[in-house]
Amino acid sequence: MRTRSETLGSLGRAPARTSRAPLDAPSPPSGEPQHDRGSVRRWLRGAFLDNIGLKFLSLVLAATVFLLVNTDKDREISARVGVSYAMPDDKVLVSERLDEIRVTIKGPWQRLRKFDEREVERINIDLRHAPSGDVVITPDMIHLPSGLNVTSISPRTVHVAFDKRIEKVVEVSPQVAGRPEHGFVVSEVKPVPATMRVRGAESTLRALSSIHTREFSFDGRAETFVAETEAVPPDGVEIEGSPGVVVHVTVDEELVTRRLPGLTVSVKGDGIDPAKWQATPAQVEITLTGTLLAVEKAKAAIVPVAKITGGDGKPREVDLSMEGLPPGIGVKVSPERVKVRPAKPGPAQPSP
C-alpha cells in the first residue's frame, strides 16, 4: 500500500491530495513516461486548490493594502471661499465688492473627499484702518481642516476705495401701477412717513432727492384705500430706522368736459304743432361738465329745446333749455338763444 504524502503549509502540516489511477484505465503506450505526467498534474492541482481559503484571504489583504497606499496620495481640488469686511464707521466702500475667491487646496485624498467648502469660515478683511489701495489675501487668512493646505488663491488682492459717509433726509416716492375702475381717478397718493433719513457715500447722496417704495397696484379700485409697503433704497444707501411705509390713496370720480356739436333743436309749446315751426340755427353745440359716468349717460339722453308760449304765430327769440340732463352736470349752450318762426309751407302738391 502507498503512503499519503504531506505538504507543509505556513499554518501547519496538511495532508496533500492523492490521485489514484482508475483500475480499468488503459495502459500508456510503450515508451511514454506515465509517472512523470501524473506528477505534473498533481502539482498543478495542489498549487491552485490546496489551502484555497488561505490563498483567497492573502489576495484580499494584498488588494486592500494596494488601495490604501495608492488612494491616500496628495491631490488638489478647487473651492470657493466667502469674503466679509470690517468697515470703518466714517467711510463707505465705493469700489467693487469682492464676495468670494477661488482657492486650490492640496492634501490626502481621504481628507479631500470629506472636505465641504460650505464649512470654511469666510475670510474677514479688516478695513477699519486701511487706506485706499490693494489688500493682499494670504493663505493664513483661510482656515482649513487639519492636513489640508492652500496652494493658490485667485484673486490674490482686493482693490478698495473709500468715500466719506454722510446722512441726508430725502422724500418717499410711492411706486404705483394699474388703473382705477372706469369713471374713477386717483386724486392723491400720500406716504406716511413722507421723508426718511438715509446714510451713504457723499458722492451718492449728493444727487439723491427721494427713494422709491416697492410697487403696489390700485387696479380696478373705485374707492379710497390704504396700502402697506416699504422703501427700497439704491445700492450703497442705508435707511435709518424702519423702511415700512403706509400709503393713503384717495380715489374720486373722474371729472370731464365733453363737447357735443350738431345737436338738433326741438321746438315745443302748449297748443302748437312742432312740425309747423322751425328754429334758426337748427343745430347747436352743447358742452357738458361733470363726472365721467354721468356725462356719458347724459350724452345719449340730452335734447336742446326751444319752448314757445302763446299761439300768435309770430317769429321770436327764445332761450334754450335742456331735457334729459342728469343732476350734477354742468351745461353750456352755444348759441344760448335761437329764433323760432312758423315753417314756410312747401310747394303745393299737384292733384292726382
C-alpha positions as CSV (number, residue, x, y, z in Angstrom):
1,M,0.0,0.0,0.0
2,R,1.3,3.5,-0.9
3,T,1.6,6.1,1.9
4,R,-0.2,9.5,1.6
5,S,2.3,12.4,1.0
6,E,2.0,15.5,3.1
7,T,2.5,19.2,2.2
8,L,3.9,21.6,4.8
9,G,1.9,24.9,4.7
10,S,2.5,28.2,6.5
11,L,-0.2,27.4,9.0
12,G,0.9,23.8,9.8
13,R,1.0,20.4,8.2
14,A,-1.9,19.4,6.0
15,P,-2.3,16.2,4.0
16,A,-1.9,16.6,0.3
17,R,-4.4,15.3,-2.1
18,T,-3.6,11.9,-3.7
19,S,-4.5,10.8,-7.1
20,R,-5.3,7.2,-7.9
21,A,-5.5,5.8,-11.4
22,P,-8.7,4.0,-12.2
23,L,-8.4,0.2,-12.1
24,D,-9.6,-0.1,-15.6
25,A,-7.5,2.7,-17.0
26,P,-5.7,1.8,-20.2
27,S,-2.0,1.4,-20.1
28,P,0.0,4.1,-21.6
29,P,1.7,3.4,-24.9
30,S,5.0,1.9,-24.7
31,G,7.9,4.3,-24.3
32,E,5.7,7.2,-22.6
33,P,6.7,8.1,-19.0
34,Q,3.5,7.5,-17.1
35,H,5.0,8.5,-13.7
36,D,6.2,12.0,-14.9
37,R,2.8,13.0,-16.4
38,G,0.9,12.1,-13.2
39,S,3.3,14.1,-11.0
40,V,2.8,17.3,-13.1
41,R,-1.0,17.1,-12.8
42,R,-0.8,16.6,-9.1
43,W,1.5,19.5,-8.7
44,L,-0.7,21.9,-10.7
45,R,-3.9,20.9,-8.8
46,G,-2.1,21.4,-5.5
47,A,-0.8,24.8,-6.5
48,F,-4.3,26.1,-7.2
49,L,-6.6,24.2,-4.9
50,D,-4.6,23.3,-1.8
51,N,-5.4,25.8,1.1
52,I,-7.7,27.8,-1.2
53,G,-9.3,29.7,1.8
54,L,-5.9,30.9,3.0
55,K,-4.8,31.9,-0.6
56,F,-8.1,34.0,-1.1
57,L,-7.6,35.8,2.2
58,S,-4.0,36.7,1.2
59,L,-5.3,38.1,-2.1
60,V,-7.9,40.3,-0.4
61,L,-5.3,41.6,2.1
62,A,-2.9,42.4,-0.7
63,A,-5.6,44.3,-2.7
64,T,-6.6,46.3,0.4
65,V,-3.1,47.4,1.1
66,F,-2.6,48.4,-2.5
67,L,-5.8,50.5,-2.5
68,L,-4.9,52.2,0.8
69,V,-1.4,53.1,-0.3
70,N,-2.5,54.4,-3.7
71,T,-5.6,56.3,-2.7
72,D,-4.0,58.3,0.1
73,K,-1.7,60.2,-2.2
74,D,-1.8,64.0,-2.1
75,R,-4.2,65.6,-4.6
76,E,-5.6,69.0,-5.4
77,I,-9.2,70.4,-5.6
78,S,-10.6,73.8,-6.3
79,A,-13.1,75.5,-3.9
80,R,-14.8,78.9,-3.2
81,V,-14.4,80.8,0.0
82,G,-16.6,83.8,1.0
83,V,-15.2,87.2,1.9
84,S,-16.5,89.6,4.6
85,Y,-15.3,93.1,5.5
86,A,-14.9,95.1,8.7
87,M,-15.7,98.6,7.7
88,P,-14.8,102.0,9.2
89,D,-17.7,104.0,10.7
90,D,-17.0,107.2,8.9
91,K,-16.3,105.8,5.4
92,V,-18.1,103.9,2.7
93,L,-16.6,101.3,0.3
94,V,-17.2,102.6,-3.2
95,S,-15.1,100.2,-5.1
96,E,-16.4,96.9,-6.5
97,R,-17.1,94.5,-3.6
98,L,-15.5,91.0,-3.8
99,D,-17.8,88.5,-2.2
100,E,-15.8,85.3,-2.8
101,I,-12.4,84.0,-4.0
102,R,-11.3,80.7,-5.6
103,V,-8.6,78.7,-3.9
104,T,-6.7,75.5,-4.7
105,I,-6.4,73.0,-1.8
106,K,-3.9,70.2,-1.5
107,G,-4.0,67.2,0.8
108,P,-4.5,63.5,1.1
109,W,-7.4,62.2,-1.0
110,Q,-9.1,60.7,2.1
111,R,-9.3,64.1,3.7
112,L,-10.3,65.9,0.5
113,R,-13.2,63.6,0.0
114,K,-14.7,64.7,3.3
115,F,-14.0,68.4,2.6
116,D,-17.0,70.7,2.3
117,E,-16.3,74.3,1.1
118,R,-19.5,75.5,2.9
119,E,-18.0,74.7,6.2
120,V,-15.0,77.0,5.7
121,E,-15.2,80.3,7.6
122,R,-15.4,83.5,5.4
123,I,-12.2,85.5,5.0
124,N,-12.5,88.6,7.2
125,I,-10.7,91.6,5.7
126,D,-10.3,94.4,8.3
127,L,-10.6,97.8,6.5
128,R,-11.2,99.9,9.6
129,H,-7.8,101.5,9.4
130,A,-6.8,100.5,5.9
131,P,-6.1,103.2,3.3
132,S,-7.4,103.1,-0.3
133,G,-5.4,100.6,-2.4
134,D,-4.9,96.9,-2.8
135,V,-5.3,94.4,0.1
136,V,-3.4,91.1,-0.2
137,I,-5.1,87.9,0.7
138,T,-2.7,85.4,2.3
139,P,-3.1,81.6,2.9
140,D,-3.1,82.1,6.7
141,M,-6.4,84.1,6.4
142,I,-8.1,80.8,5.2
143,H,-8.9,78.3,8.0
144,L,-8.9,74.8,6.6
145,P,-9.2,71.4,8.3
146,S,-6.1,69.7,9.6
147,G,-3.9,68.2,6.9
148,L,-5.1,70.5,4.1
149,N,-3.1,73.4,2.6
150,V,-3.8,76.3,0.3
151,T,-1.5,76.2,-2.8
152,S,-3.1,79.1,-4.8
153,I,-5.5,82.0,-4.4
154,S,-7.4,83.9,-7.1
155,P,-7.5,86.8,-7.0
156,R,-4.6,87.4,-4.6
157,T,-5.5,91.1,-4.0
158,V,-8.7,93.1,-3.4
159,H,-8.8,96.7,-4.5
160,V,-10.6,99.1,-2.1
161,A,-11.6,102.7,-2.4
162,F,-13.4,104.8,0.2
163,D,-15.8,107.8,0.3
164,K,-16.9,109.9,3.2
165,R,-20.1,108.7,4.9
166,I,-22.9,111.3,5.3
167,E,-26.6,111.4,6.3
168,K,-29.4,113.1,4.4
169,V,-33.2,113.5,4.6
170,V,-35.0,112.5,1.4
171,E,-38.6,112.3,0.2
172,V,-40.5,109.0,0.0
173,S,-41.9,108.4,-3.5
174,P,-44.6,105.6,-3.8
175,Q,-44.4,103.5,-6.9
176,V,-47.9,102.6,-8.2
177,A,-49.3,100.5,-11.1
178,G,-52.6,99.7,-12.7
179,R,-55.7,101.8,-13.3
180,P,-58.8,102.5,-11.2
181,E,-62.2,101.4,-12.3
182,H,-63.7,103.1,-15.3
183,G,-65.0,106.5,-14.3
184,F,-62.7,106.9,-11.3
185,V,-59.3,108.5,-10.9
186,V,-56.6,108.6,-8.2
187,S,-56.5,112.1,-6.9
188,E,-53.9,111.8,-4.1
189,V,-51.2,109.4,-3.1
190,K,-49.8,110.3,0.4
191,P,-47.0,108.3,2.0
192,V,-46.5,108.1,5.8
193,P,-43.8,108.9,6.6
194,A,-43.3,111.4,3.8
195,T,-39.5,111.6,4.4
196,M,-36.7,109.3,5.6
197,R,-33.2,109.8,6.9
198,V,-30.6,107.8,4.9
199,R,-26.9,107.4,5.0
200,G,-24.3,106.5,2.5
201,A,-21.4,107.8,0.4
202,E,-21.3,111.5,-0.1
203,S,-20.9,111.2,-3.9
204,T,-24.1,109.0,-4.0
205,L,-26.3,111.1,-1.7
206,R,-25.4,114.3,-3.3
207,A,-27.6,113.5,-6.3
208,L,-30.3,111.6,-4.3
209,S,-33.5,113.5,-3.6
210,S,-36.0,110.7,-3.0
211,I,-36.3,106.9,-2.5
212,H,-38.9,104.7,-4.1
213,T,-41.2,102.2,-2.4
214,R,-42.0,98.7,-3.6
215,E,-44.6,98.9,-6.3
216,F,-48.3,98.3,-5.4
217,S,-51.4,98.4,-7.6
218,F,-54.7,100.3,-7.5
219,D,-56.0,98.4,-10.5
220,G,-59.8,98.2,-10.5
221,R,-60.2,100.4,-7.4
222,A,-63.3,102.6,-7.0
223,E,-62.8,104.0,-3.5
224,T,-60.1,105.4,-1.2
225,F,-57.8,102.8,0.4
226,V,-54.6,102.3,2.4
227,A,-51.6,100.2,1.3
228,E,-48.7,99.0,3.3
229,T,-45.3,98.8,1.6
230,E,-41.6,99.6,2.3
231,A,-39.0,101.9,0.9
232,V,-36.2,100.4,-1.2
233,P,-33.0,102.4,-1.2
234,P,-30.5,102.3,-4.0
235,D,-27.3,100.2,-3.7
236,G,-24.9,101.7,-1.2
237,V,-27.6,103.6,0.7
238,E,-29.0,102.6,4.1
239,I,-32.2,103.7,5.8
240,E,-32.1,104.8,9.4
241,G,-34.9,103.0,11.2
242,S,-37.8,101.0,9.7
243,P,-38.3,101.0,5.9
244,G,-42.0,100.5,6.3
245,V,-44.4,103.0,4.6
246,V,-48.2,103.3,4.8
247,V,-49.6,104.9,1.7
248,H,-53.1,106.6,1.7
249,V,-54.6,106.6,-1.8
250,T,-57.6,108.8,-2.5
251,V,-59.9,107.7,-5.3
252,D,-62.5,110.0,-6.7
253,E,-64.9,110.0,-9.6
254,E,-63.3,111.4,-12.7
255,L,-64.4,114.9,-13.8
256,V,-64.5,115.5,-17.5
257,T,-65.7,118.1,-20.0
258,R,-67.3,116.8,-23.3
259,R,-68.3,119.0,-26.3
260,L,-71.3,117.8,-28.3
261,P,-71.6,119.6,-31.6
262,G,-74.6,119.4,-34.0
263,L,-77.4,118.7,-31.7
264,T,-80.8,119.4,-33.3
265,V,-83.1,121.9,-31.6
266,S,-86.6,120.7,-30.8
267,V,-89.4,123.3,-30.8
268,K,-92.1,122.6,-28.2
269,G,-95.0,124.6,-26.7
270,D,-98.6,124.3,-25.4
271,G,-101.2,124.3,-28.1
272,I,-98.8,124.3,-31.1
273,D,-97.8,121.8,-33.7
274,P,-93.9,121.4,-33.5
275,A,-93.9,120.3,-37.1
276,K,-95.1,123.8,-38.2
277,W,-92.3,125.6,-36.5
278,Q,-88.6,125.9,-37.3
279,A,-85.5,127.1,-35.2
280,T,-82.6,129.1,-36.5
281,P,-80.0,127.8,-36.2
282,A,-81.4,124.4,-36.3
283,Q,-78.4,122.8,-34.5
284,V,-76.4,124.0,-31.6
285,E,-73.3,122.9,-29.7
286,I,-73.5,121.6,-26.1
287,T,-70.6,121.4,-23.6
288,L,-71.1,119.1,-20.6
289,T,-69.0,119.1,-17.4
290,G,-69.3,116.5,-14.6
291,T,-68.3,113.0,-13.6
292,L,-67.4,110.8,-16.4
293,L,-70.1,108.2,-15.8
294,A,-72.8,110.9,-15.6
295,V,-71.6,112.7,-18.7
296,E,-71.6,109.5,-20.7
297,K,-75.2,108.9,-19.6
298,A,-76.2,112.4,-20.5
299,K,-74.8,112.3,-24.0
300,A,-77.4,109.8,-25.1
301,A,-80.4,111.5,-23.4
302,I,-79.9,115.3,-23.6
303,V,-82.1,117.3,-26.1
304,P,-81.9,121.1,-26.6
305,V,-85.5,122.5,-26.5
306,A,-86.9,125.9,-27.7
307,K,-90.2,126.4,-25.8
308,I,-92.9,128.7,-27.3
309,T,-95.6,130.3,-25.2
310,G,-98.6,131.8,-26.9
311,G,-100.0,130.8,-30.3
312,D,-100.0,134.1,-32.2
313,G,-97.7,132.6,-34.8
314,K,-95.2,135.5,-34.7
315,P,-91.4,134.9,-35.0
316,R,-89.5,135.4,-31.8
317,E,-86.2,134.6,-29.9
318,V,-86.3,132.1,-27.1
319,D,-83.8,130.7,-24.6
320,L,-82.8,127.0,-25.0
321,S,-83.4,124.6,-22.2
322,M,-82.1,121.0,-21.8
323,E,-84.2,118.0,-21.4
324,G,-82.8,114.6,-20.2
325,L,-80.0,116.3,-18.2
326,P,-79.0,114.3,-15.1
327,P,-78.4,116.2,-11.9
328,G,-74.9,117.4,-11.1
329,I,-74.0,118.0,-14.7
330,G,-72.9,121.5,-15.9
331,V,-74.0,122.5,-19.3
332,K,-73.1,125.3,-21.7
333,V,-75.1,126.0,-25.0
334,S,-73.7,127.9,-28.0
335,P,-75.7,129.8,-29.0
336,E,-77.9,130.2,-25.9
337,R,-80.9,131.7,-27.8
338,V,-82.5,130.7,-31.2
339,K,-85.1,132.3,-33.4
340,V,-88.3,130.4,-34.0
341,R,-90.8,131.1,-36.7
342,P,-93.6,129.3,-38.5
343,A,-92.2,127.0,-41.1
344,K,-92.8,128.1,-44.6
345,P,-95.3,126.0,-46.5
346,G,-93.8,123.8,-49.1
347,P,-94.8,123.9,-52.8
348,A,-98.4,122.7,-53.4
349,Q,-98.6,119.1,-54.5
350,P,-100.5,118.6,-57.8
351,S,-103.8,116.9,-57.6
352,P,-103.9,113.3,-58.8
